[in-house]
Amino acid sequence: MNAERDLSPLTPGVVRALTDKLYEKRKVAALEIEKLVREFVAQNNTSQIKHVIQILSQEFALSQHPHSRKGGLIGLAACSIALGKDSGLYLKELIEPVLTCFNDADSRLRYYACEALYNIVKVARGSVLPHFNVLFDGLSKLAADPDPNVKSGSELLDRLLKDIVTESNQFDLVGFIPLLRERIYSNNQYARQFIISWILVLESVPDINLLDYLPEILDGLFQILGDNSKEIRKMCEVALGEFLKEIKKNPSSVKFAEMANILVIHCQAADDLIQLTAMCWMREFIQLAGRVMLPYSSGILTAVLPCLSYDDRKKNIKEVANVCNQSLMKLVIPEDDEMDEAKPSMTIPAEPTSEESLSKPEAATTGESQNELDITALKHPLFFPCSCERIQVTLNLDGIVQVLDYHLSDTSIGMMTRIAVLKWLYHLYIKTPRKMFRHTDSLFPILLRTLSDESDEVILKDLELLAEIASSPAGQTEEGHGPSDGSDVRPGPVELHVPTRAGQLSSSSTKGLECSPSTPTMNSYFYKFMINLLKRFSSERKLLETRGAFIIRQLCLLLNAENIFHSMADILLREEDLKFASTMVHTLNTILLTSSELFQLRNQLKDLKTPESRNLFCCLYRSWCHNPVTTVSLCFLTQNYKHAYDLIQKFGDLEVTVDFLTEVDKLVQLIECPIFTYLRLQLLDVKNNPYLIKALYGLLMLLPQSSAFQLLSHRLQCVPNPELMQSTDNTKPSTSFKRTAASNIDYTELLQHFEKVQNKHLEARHQRAGQAEQLDRRVVL
């Protein structure tokens, strides 16, 4: 009886019916409760209404007995129906016990809870919006319910709630976002489907601007995009597509900076759909936001560069990545070179962003910028507080160079990526040369190693970059050759032994070397480049054999050919590895005589009309002395036929080897080439070119009976009789006298230098032979 008095105004019959196991009896009791509450509403008896709701909630809906809980739920629904439009005054009391039953272990009871809440919401309509978060939270759990009936009931309630939100203009989006941000990371497929469906609904409501809060849910959306369910992936694609359309329509209201790092992460996803979608977003962001994206360049490049080497299986990703790369490159402008980290950086108007997404100018020079990617932070929900600051657009050059250096050093990276990296570095040296030269010393070794790449296209881009470094005015220092002087530029076990320029050579050996190989178009890195390139050839003979001529010919197109030959000859003159020096001189001579790129230089040397050309000849001659046959060919090129004859006379004192005779053979072949057409025509002028004929006969005498011997012999047999040519020669000026008048070259000193160099080579060969003999003896013992 006490219980019955405590449960008044509910009658004992109603109480018994509410706890009955039969649904029909509970329904009859609910009708009685509805009738009772209507009377209280008519009387405006709020205290009794609250008392009835409290009894149904505490004594029934939250009871330990399952049938009592079922009765409580149907009773609360009846109360809501009776209250009608006034139900909004009691929604908290009505909703809370029903939501508690959502967690009940009994699936039938969870279904009745859905049914009850449906009726409550249907009556209250817009009045439930202040309680939207708790309703959404409960529904998100039921969306993943294993029971199909419960799931079906929750879907009905979900549709009703969506209709209410769509119709209302009082939805509290700010209060809802934290819950959405939390729930979006659910791994359950049904919960994900539920979340996406709500995002699509909210996005379709004109009065709700979900775009403002996109940075807080974008990461979760991309994670859902990787779901195993095709249906969910499709829904998520649609949602992301709608957001992207909205971004394109209203770019001025988009918080690009807050979403940049999120896209960087997902542009590196293993899932193709996620990666392609994120890359498409990145493309639009770069094109729409422009320089706002510059502070995130290093992260973007980390994501984009590897995609450039994808094969046709990922062709779409590769194409979009290429557009991203090109668009980002265009954002770097010459003004970025003028911005000093110590000065305020250039700013542009932007939407409010978080303090974490703003980079201070001085942070651009540190290893960890505030703009850099924090991957761990995105494992958990993010929150971006609003601010009215302006985004500081700072080009984080240190970070960009670090990324480019890493990708160029990684041997597993594809060819197209390496080409893109070299294009980036070249672009940065063009647009921001002053800042880039701070990184040149660290980049130089990897750029030199790249010359050994398997791809000709990579080597070409590498040479373009090295040529730009070597010729840029920004690389000029006040100390002559600067970086190339001293031992610090020649680290490692294999060295080009180049002593300091001052005081190392005798006065006689410096003749012809007074002219520095650098000119106003070459900076102090040019000579360093030449030294290190020769060092590379010395340590990698295979590179010299397979790509040496290709590399030097391309450099002659990109830089000044005279400077290249002058500087290399200058360096080789003091090279202590005589065998390498001879090989390198032979390579340079072959390029000089046969390459179309050296046409102008050959013409310059052929006439020796200017002091510069004679100076170049002297410089080349001294280094060419490392190889006797190439020295003769240089004399033939420069029409120094008497000196060529004098050199050939000295060949009798040299050690004639098979390699030596092979080079003589090759020289004979060269004489028959178009390059030496003028030389062959000069054979007609026997009177004025006697030493040319003597020199050729000297070569003939050196050769054994071979095809080259026969070739040269036949050529000399065609030399006309001087007496027959006398009538036509009287009117021609003597070229030999012309050369003598125009020349200030000390040929006696050059001949002495040749003998000196050849004596060094002879001593070196004897030393190598002795070492080989000792080694053989040790092996025998």
Disulfide bonds with the S-S distance in Angstrom:
none
